[in-house]
Amino acid sequence: MKGRISYLIFFTLVSIILTHATHAGAEDDTGGAEDGQKAVKEIEAEEARVIIEEKKGSTEFVILDVRTAGEYSGGHIEGAENIDVQSESFKEEAGKLDRSKTYLVHCRTGRRNETAVKAMEEMGFADIYWMQDGIVGWQDAGYPVVK
């Protein structure tokens, strides 16, 4: 009887340890970023404006507009680079970007951001700000665009 109880206690403890280790690994998920790397951060236009001001002039910061060339030419955030996420060459063009830089990614209303950000994460980009409300939110907040 003692042997059976000892076996049950041992089995229970091993089960608890394995369950805890599995859950701890899941809770430590950082969206693809490894130790020392940053992850994707969803922000709104107001936060984007602050970040842009803080990083103004930095060669380590890129505003990436993932709308079409036509949308971009109609008005974009000053200094933004344009790569159309819907183009067949998006992954190729994005693949040429420096993965060590910080990117602020936006589209028109935030829908295409998800596609762009996921692709960039898969390519090893780790420090990305995702402007949820897009250029529409930017303009609604009264922030300027250039043509």
Backbone as a chain_set.jsonl record, in Angstrom:
{"seq": "MKGRISYLIFFTLVSIILTHATHAGAEDDTGGAEDGQKAVKEIEAEEARVIIEEKKGSTEFVILDVRTAGEYSGGHIEGAENIDVQSESFKEEAGKLDRSKTYLVHCRTGRRNETAVKAMEEMGFADIYWMQDGIVGWQDAGYPVVK", "coords": {"N": [[0.827, -1.189, 0.0], [1.945, 1.24, 0.861], [3.872, 1.567, -1.101], [2.299, 1.884, -3.355], [1.007, 4.34, -2.801], [3.224, 6.025, -2.65], [4.061, 5.824, -5.298], [1.842, 7.012, -6.598], [1.995, 9.63, -5.558], [4.491, 10.396, -6.548], [4.009, 10.221, -9.334], [1.971, 12.165, -9.589], [3.369, 14.498, -8.829], [5.306, 14.64, -10.89], [3.603, 14.989, -13.073], [2.467, 17.478, -12.427], [4.754, 19.113, -12.52], [5.532, 18.838, -15.218], [3.244, 19.881, -16.492], [3.264, 22.494, -15.508], [5.691, 23.414, -16.618], [5.084, 23.364, -19.342], [2.992, 25.263, -19.492], [4.332, 27.515, -18.526], [6.156, 27.988, -20.553], [4.385, 28.682, -22.595], [3.251, 31.007, -21.541], [5.41, 32.657, -21.657], [5.621, 33.516, -24.214], [6.639, 35.802, -26.616], [5.685, 36.793, -28.962], [7.366, 36.025, -31.051], [9.743, 37.326, -30.652], [13.036, 37.081, -29.395], [15.063, 36.627, -26.403], [16.255, 39.753, -25.302], [15.394, 41.038, -27.529], [12.955, 43.218, -28.995], [9.376, 43.263, -29.27], [6.399, 43.221, -31.344], [4.463, 46.117, -31.087], [1.319, 47.343, -30.56], [-0.043, 50.424, -31.357], [-1.665, 53.661, -31.13], [-2.538, 56.581, -33.109], [-1.816, 58.881, -31.61], [0.216, 57.958, -29.895], [1.999, 57.18, -31.839], [2.74, 59.623, -32.96], [4.203, 60.773, -30.841], [6.35, 58.953, -30.666], [7.481, 59.272, -33.206], [8.353, 61.933, -33.025], [10.208, 61.676, -30.94], [12.111, 60.023, -32.134], [12.94, 61.376, -34.309], [15.051, 62.115, -36.981], [16.717, 59.988, -36.455], [18.672, 57.391, -37.749], [18.041, 54.853, -37.254], [15.372, 54.397, -37.214], [12.355, 53.828, -38.923], [9.595, 54.894, -40.76], [7.101, 53.075, -42.086], [4.999, 52.91, -44.688], [2.463, 50.978, -45.797], [0.592, 51.095, -47.769], [-0.954, 51.401, -51.073], [0.89, 52.73, -53.896], [-0.505, 54.837, -55.043], [-2.231, 55.657, -52.962], [-0.311, 56.448, -51.138], [0.935, 58.594, -52.501], [-1.128, 60.369, -52.402], [-1.062, 61.463, -49.91], [1.003, 61.287, -47.127], [2.762, 60.358, -44.098], [5.332, 62.499, -43.13], [8.534, 61.688, -44.273], [8.081, 58.984, -44.496], [8.583, 55.691, -45.798], [7.545, 53.786, -48.636], [6.089, 50.7, -49.189], [4.084, 48.614, -50.845], [1.924, 46.47, -49.354], [0.19, 44.78, -50.615], [1.306, 44.186, -53.012], [2.945, 41.882, -55.233], [5.611, 41.813, -54.816], [6.118, 42.48, -52.202], [7.293, 40.989, -49.998], [9.833, 40.541, -51.001], [10.815, 43.181, -51.337], [10.539, 44.17, -48.698], [12.256, 42.424, -47.498], [14.722, 43.468, -48.085], [15.105, 45.448, -46.291], [16.668, 46.76, -43.302], [16.828, 44.663, -40.662], [17.497, 45.232, -38.054], [16.627, 47.706, -37.372], [14.141, 50.006, -36.009], [10.715, 49.925, -36.705], [7.857, 51.753, -37.7], [4.862, 50.818, -38.637], [2.243, 51.354, -40.911], [-1.019, 51.53, -42.473], [-3.935, 52.345, -44.311], [-6.341, 52.187, -42.657], [-5.648, 50.354, -40.749], [-6.106, 47.693, -41.301], [-4.513, 46.333, -43.261], [-2.112, 46.367, -42.025], [-1.748, 44.163, -40.338], [-1.151, 41.994, -42.05], [1.262, 42.899, -43.171], [2.904, 43.23, -40.88], [2.956, 40.617, -39.802], [4.284, 39.261, -41.873], [6.727, 40.604, -41.789], [7.606, 39.92, -39.21], [7.979, 37.16, -39.579], [10.158, 37.31, -41.235], [12.121, 38.088, -39.536], [12.155, 40.624, -38.387], [12.064, 42.487, -35.45], [11.477, 44.706, -33.898], [8.888, 46.451, -33.949], [6.437, 48.903, -34.373], [2.999, 49.048, -34.564], [0.688, 50.849, -36.091], [-2.455, 51.01, -35.242], [-4.786, 52.426, -36.054], [-4.16, 53.503, -38.463], [-3.411, 55.751, -41.273], [-5.722, 57.179, -41.453], [-6.606, 57.458, -38.799], [-4.453, 58.954, -37.93], [-4.749, 61.35, -39.396], [-7.318, 62.064, -38.497], [-6.7, 62.727, -35.91], [-5.592, 65.118, -36.304], [-3.016, 65.394, -37.272], [-0.312, 66.163, -39.511], [0.038, 65.466, -43.08], [2.125, 64.856, -45.928], [2.544, 65.517, -49.438]], "CA": [[0.0, 0.0, 0.0], [2.841, 2.391, 0.909], [4.517, 1.666, -2.41], [1.305, 2.407, -4.288], [0.815, 5.754, -2.466], [4.451, 6.702, -3.074], [4.009, 5.878, -6.757], [0.837, 8.013, -6.96], [2.539, 10.958, -5.22], [5.541, 10.664, -7.52], [3.361, 10.443, -10.629], [1.274, 13.445, -9.493], [4.377, 15.555, -8.848], [5.862, 14.713, -12.245], [2.551, 15.576, -13.917], [2.373, 18.91, -12.098], [5.966, 19.774, -13.025], [5.45, 18.896, -16.683], [2.165, 20.804, -16.841], [3.744, 23.847, -15.203], [6.73, 23.767, -17.588], [4.406, 23.626, -20.606], [2.282, 26.533, -19.363], [5.309, 28.593, -18.36], [6.67, 28.274, -21.889], [3.34, 29.369, -23.352], [3.083, 32.349, -20.997], [6.596, 33.437, -21.973], [5.608, 33.819, -25.638], [6.798, 37.229, -26.864], [5.328, 37.121, -30.325], [8.446, 35.763, -31.971], [10.969, 37.993, -30.238], [13.864, 36.309, -28.49], [15.615, 37.423, -25.308], [17.018, 40.905, -25.725], [14.752, 41.676, -28.666], [11.653, 43.798, -28.722], [8.31, 42.619, -30.013], [5.459, 44.122, -31.993], [3.667, 46.891, -30.143], [0.192, 48.025, -31.181], [-0.184, 51.786, -30.85], [-2.609, 54.529, -31.835], [-1.908, 57.734, -33.749], [-1.225, 59.778, -30.616], [1.481, 57.361, -29.48], [2.882, 57.214, -33.007], [3.247, 60.986, -33.073], [5.227, 60.93, -29.806], [7.498, 58.138, -31.056], [8.1, 59.928, -34.367], [9.064, 63.119, -32.523], [11.366, 61.212, -30.157], [13.095, 59.356, -32.985], [13.17, 62.231, -35.475], [16.447, 62.225, -37.382], [17.45, 58.753, -36.184], [18.814, 56.482, -38.887], [17.617, 53.539, -36.772], [13.91, 54.413, -37.149], [11.745, 53.929, -40.248], [8.133, 54.894, -40.876], [6.818, 52.247, -43.257], [3.625, 53.027, -45.17], [2.257, 49.768, -46.595], [-0.529, 51.305, -48.694], [-0.576, 51.431, -52.483], [1.636, 53.93, -54.31], [-1.491, 55.897, -55.252], [-2.645, 56.149, -51.647], [0.864, 57.12, -50.571], [1.135, 59.89, -53.158], [-2.241, 61.229, -52.013], [-0.733, 62.05, -48.613], [1.67, 60.334, -46.23], [3.504, 60.931, -42.978], [6.621, 62.989, -43.597], [9.667, 60.784, -44.096], [7.68, 57.577, -44.604], [8.923, 54.891, -46.971], [6.345, 53.091, -49.109], [6.132, 49.372, -49.803], [2.702, 48.146, -50.915], [1.797, 45.12, -48.804], [-0.613, 43.963, -51.522], [2.058, 43.884, -54.233], [3.581, 40.568, -55.239], [7.011, 41.96, -54.432], [6.249, 43.013, -50.837], [8.269, 40.252, -49.189], [11.155, 40.787, -51.583], [11.21, 44.55, -51.003], [10.694, 44.257, -47.24], [13.44, 41.633, -47.176], [15.917, 44.298, -48.282], [15.196, 46.403, -45.178], [17.545, 46.412, -42.185], [16.019, 44.053, -39.601], [17.894, 45.726, -36.739], [16.021, 49.018, -37.136], [12.793, 50.087, -35.445], [9.759, 50.29, -37.761], [6.486, 52.13, -37.395], [4.143, 50.352, -39.821], [0.835, 51.762, -40.974], [-1.721, 51.5, -43.744], [-4.994, 53.359, -44.315], [-7.184, 52.109, -41.458], [-5.118, 49.355, -39.838], [-6.394, 46.307, -41.725], [-3.386, 45.732, -43.984], [-0.965, 46.298, -41.116], [-1.59, 42.809, -39.805], [-0.465, 41.199, -43.062], [2.638, 43.389, -43.279], [3.63, 42.958, -39.643], [3.183, 39.169, -39.714], [5.336, 38.927, -42.839], [7.989, 41.151, -41.28], [8.014, 39.075, -38.076], [8.486, 35.91, -40.144], [11.458, 37.605, -41.844], [13.089, 38.377, -38.491], [12.047, 41.971, -37.825], [11.612, 42.274, -34.077], [11.129, 45.948, -33.218], [7.875, 47.028, -34.824], [5.245, 49.574, -33.868], [1.895, 48.811, -35.495], [-0.298, 51.91, -35.863], [-3.746, 50.343, -35.415], [-5.816, 53.226, -36.705], [-3.663, 53.895, -39.771], [-3.294, 57.156, -41.647], [-7.022, 57.802, -41.171], [-6.533, 57.859, -37.394], [-3.439, 60.003, -37.88], [-5.367, 62.588, -39.877], [-8.424, 62.39, -37.588], [-6.098, 63.332, -34.724], [-5.128, 66.446, -36.702], [-1.595, 65.372, -37.6], [-0.116, 66.49, -40.928], [0.575, 64.569, -44.105], [2.751, 65.56, -47.047], [2.292, 64.881, -50.76]], "C": [[0.87, 1.251, 0.0], [3.488, 2.629, -0.449], [3.57, 2.281, -3.43], [1.075, 3.906, -4.045], [2.038, 6.559, -2.902], [4.46, 6.873, -4.598], [3.021, 6.954, -7.21], [1.345, 9.432, -6.678], [3.608, 11.341, -6.239], [4.942, 11.005, -8.886], [2.654, 11.799, -10.664], [2.266, 14.597, -9.567], [4.988, 15.73, -10.232], [4.852, 15.358, -13.188], [2.434, 17.081, -13.691], [3.569, 19.662, -12.673], [5.909, 19.905, -14.545], [4.368, 19.861, -17.149], [2.603, 22.241, -16.622], [4.781, 24.294, -16.239], [6.105, 24.1, -18.934], [3.699, 24.968, -20.568], [3.244, 27.703, -19.228], [5.892, 28.968, -19.705], [5.659, 29.03, -22.72], [3.162, 30.794, -22.857], [4.251, 33.249, -21.343], [6.658, 33.803, -23.456], [5.648, 35.318, -25.855], [6.521, 37.581, -28.31], [6.477, 36.948, -31.301], [9.754, 36.425, -31.567], [11.72, 37.106, -29.259], [14.368, 37.212, -27.378], [16.442, 38.561, -25.862], [16.406, 41.627, -26.912], [13.412, 42.243, -28.238], [10.623, 43.096, -29.59], [7.443, 43.67, -30.701], [4.616, 44.81, -30.926], [2.57, 47.617, -30.903], [0.008, 49.382, -30.527], [-1.235, 52.536, -31.656], [-1.852, 55.749, -32.331], [-1.204, 58.654, -32.748], [0.14, 59.266, -30.15], [2.492, 57.402, -30.619], [3.52, 58.585, -33.152], [4.381, 61.229, -32.065], [6.499, 60.18, -30.202], [8.231, 58.787, -32.227], [8.897, 61.145, -33.929], [10.327, 62.713, -31.765], [12.479, 60.69, -31.052], [13.455, 60.172, -34.231], [14.672, 62.366, -35.746], [17.272, 60.974, -37.13], [17.497, 57.884, -37.435], [18.368, 55.068, -38.522], [16.099, 53.403, -36.693], [13.337, 54.659, -38.54], [10.231, 53.928, -40.116], [7.831, 54.163, -42.173], [5.332, 52.289, -43.567], [3.392, 51.866, -46.126], [1.033, 49.864, -47.504], [-0.029, 51.269, -50.136], [0.176, 52.721, -52.789], [0.688, 55.105, -54.518], [-1.965, 56.502, -53.943], [-1.514, 56.96, -51.009], [1.04, 58.505, -51.182], [0.013, 60.871, -52.843], [-2.026, 61.911, -50.67], [-0.167, 60.993, -47.686], [2.373, 61.084, -45.111], [4.892, 61.313, -43.495], [7.736, 61.998, -43.268], [9.338, 59.314, -44.261], [8.183, 56.951, -45.908], [7.678, 54.105, -47.352], [6.691, 51.75, -49.73], [4.714, 48.826, -49.718], [2.605, 46.692, -50.461], [1.003, 44.204, -49.735], [0.125, 43.617, -52.811], [2.714, 42.511, -54.105], [5.018, 40.636, -54.745], [7.193, 42.45, -52.996], [7.333, 42.294, -50.039], [9.686, 40.472, -49.708], [11.665, 42.176, -51.199], [11.439, 44.715, -49.503], [11.938, 43.493, -46.795], [14.737, 42.392, -47.333], [16.123, 45.296, -47.15], [16.092, 45.86, -44.066], [16.698, 45.925, -41.008], [16.358, 44.575, -38.202], [17.265, 47.079, -36.409], [14.645, 48.883, -36.502], [11.872, 50.592, -36.544], [8.419, 50.68, -37.168], [5.703, 51.84, -38.672], [2.701, 50.835, -39.773], [0.296, 51.612, -42.388], [-2.801, 52.582, -43.695], [-5.781, 53.354, -43.007], [-6.708, 51.062, -40.453], [-5.323, 47.926, -40.274], [-5.209, 45.626, -42.392], [-2.134, 45.623, -43.118], [-0.69, 44.873, -40.672], [-0.808, 41.925, -40.769], [1.004, 41.589, -43.137], [3.454, 43.007, -42.053], [3.921, 41.47, -39.497], [4.302, 38.742, -40.653], [6.694, 39.41, -42.333], [8.502, 40.342, -40.091], [8.622, 37.773, -38.58], [9.866, 36.099, -40.762], [12.512, 38.006, -40.81], [13.104, 39.801, -37.971], [11.464, 41.828, -36.425], [11.149, 43.535, -33.373], [10.179, 46.736, -34.114], [6.763, 47.671, -34.01], [4.193, 49.44, -34.952], [0.83, 49.85, -35.191], [-1.679, 51.382, -36.251], [-4.745, 51.122, -36.251], [-5.359, 53.834, -38.028], [-3.597, 55.396, -40.006], [-4.608, 57.895, -41.407], [-7.045, 58.289, -39.717], [-5.548, 58.997, -37.191], [-4.056, 61.346, -38.271], [-6.535, 63.014, -38.995], [-7.914, 63.066, -36.318], [-5.528, 64.726, -35.034], [-3.659, 66.531, -37.063], [-1.415, 65.541, -39.103], [0.345, 65.337, -41.796], [1.21, 65.436, -45.178], [2.446, 64.804, -48.334], [3.533, 64.908, -51.598]], "O": [[0.606, 2.203, -0.735], [3.63, 3.771, -0.885], [3.976, 3.092, -4.262], [0.959, 4.666, -5.007], [1.901, 7.649, -3.458], [4.821, 7.931, -5.114], [3.331, 7.728, -8.116], [1.135, 10.335, -7.488], [3.631, 12.469, -6.733], [5.343, 11.985, -9.513], [2.731, 12.507, -11.668], [2.035, 15.568, -10.287], [5.165, 16.858, -10.692], [5.223, 16.191, -14.016], [2.316, 17.857, -14.639], [3.405, 20.736, -13.252], [6.206, 20.967, -15.091], [4.575, 20.59, -18.119], [2.344, 23.108, -17.457], [4.746, 25.44, -16.688], [6.553, 25.031, -19.603], [3.797, 25.74, -21.522], [2.985, 28.779, -19.769], [6.102, 30.15, -19.977], [6.029, 29.93, -23.476], [2.945, 31.702, -23.659], [4.115, 34.472, -21.328], [7.664, 34.352, -23.906], [4.793, 36.04, -25.342], [7.061, 38.557, -28.83], [6.546, 37.671, -32.295], [10.797, 36.084, -32.126], [11.118, 36.46, -28.4], [14.134, 38.42, -27.398], [17.238, 38.369, -26.781], [16.853, 42.718, -27.268], [12.816, 41.806, -27.254], [10.979, 42.406, -30.545], [7.732, 44.864, -30.638], [4.123, 44.177, -29.992], [2.856, 48.418, -31.793], [-0.086, 49.488, -29.304], [-1.64, 52.096, -32.732], [-0.676, 55.934, -32.017], [-0.111, 59.148, -33.024], [1.094, 60.034, -30.025], [3.682, 57.628, -30.402], [4.713, 58.692, -33.436], [5.401, 61.825, -32.41], [7.6, 60.718, -30.084], [9.461, 58.845, -32.238], [10.007, 61.365, -34.415], [11.382, 63.326, -31.926], [13.659, 60.89, -30.762], [14.191, 59.7, -35.098], [15.452, 62.69, -34.85], [18.425, 60.907, -37.556], [16.479, 57.672, -38.095], [18.321, 54.188, -39.381], [15.591, 52.412, -36.168], [13.765, 55.57, -39.248], [9.655, 53.071, -39.445], [8.262, 54.591, -43.243], [4.511, 51.773, -42.809], [4.054, 51.776, -47.16], [0.501, 48.849, -47.954], [1.167, 51.124, -50.387], [0.104, 53.686, -52.028], [1.034, 56.244, -54.205], [-2.086, 57.722, -53.826], [-1.742, 58.016, -50.421], [1.268, 59.479, -50.465], [0.187, 62.08, -52.999], [-2.747, 62.85, -50.334], [-0.77, 59.94, -47.48], [2.554, 62.3, -45.18], [5.536, 60.543, -44.207], [7.861, 61.534, -42.135], [10.232, 58.473, -44.174], [8.204, 57.586, -46.962], [6.85, 53.792, -46.496], [7.48, 51.669, -50.671], [4.202, 48.602, -48.621], [3.141, 45.794, -51.11], [1.128, 42.982, -49.652], [-0.379, 42.837, -53.619], [2.998, 42.046, -53.001], [5.577, 39.631, -54.305], [8.306, 42.801, -52.606], [8.205, 42.944, -49.463], [10.628, 40.575, -48.923], [12.815, 42.326, -50.785], [12.421, 45.331, -49.086], [12.594, 43.875, -45.826], [15.756, 41.996, -46.766], [17.18, 45.918, -47.051], [16.249, 44.648, -43.916], [15.937, 46.699, -40.427], [15.583, 44.378, -37.266], [17.365, 47.543, -35.273], [14.062, 47.8, -36.463], [12.189, 51.561, -37.234], [7.911, 50.027, -36.256], [5.863, 52.538, -39.673], [2.028, 50.743, -38.747], [1.048, 51.572, -43.362], [-2.588, 53.633, -43.09], [-5.88, 54.377, -42.329], [-7.324, 50.907, -39.399], [-4.757, 47.018, -39.665], [-4.932, 44.459, -42.115], [-1.21, 44.877, -43.441], [0.458, 44.433, -40.634], [0.092, 41.194, -40.357], [1.885, 40.729, -43.163], [4.575, 42.515, -42.179], [5.028, 41.097, -39.107], [5.169, 37.954, -40.276], [7.692, 38.698, -42.443], [9.704, 40.105, -39.977], [9.653, 37.327, -38.076], [10.658, 35.159, -40.811], [13.668, 38.239, -41.163], [13.982, 40.156, -37.185], [10.474, 41.121, -36.236], [10.486, 43.445, -32.339], [10.598, 47.566, -34.921], [6.219, 47.069, -33.084], [4.467, 49.691, -36.126], [0.145, 49.764, -34.172], [-2.024, 51.317, -37.431], [-5.468, 50.545, -37.063], [-6.099, 54.599, -38.645], [-3.708, 56.199, -39.079], [-4.607, 59.106, -41.184], [-7.462, 59.415, -39.447], [-5.778, 59.895, -36.381], [-3.903, 62.343, -37.566], [-6.725, 64.209, -38.767], [-8.615, 63.882, -35.72], [-5.044, 65.42, -34.141], [-3.108, 67.628, -37.153], [-2.266, 65.113, -39.883], [0.95, 64.374, -41.326], [0.872, 66.611, -45.32], [2.133, 63.613, -48.317], [3.523, 64.426, -52.731]]}, "num_chains": 1, "name": "protein.A"}
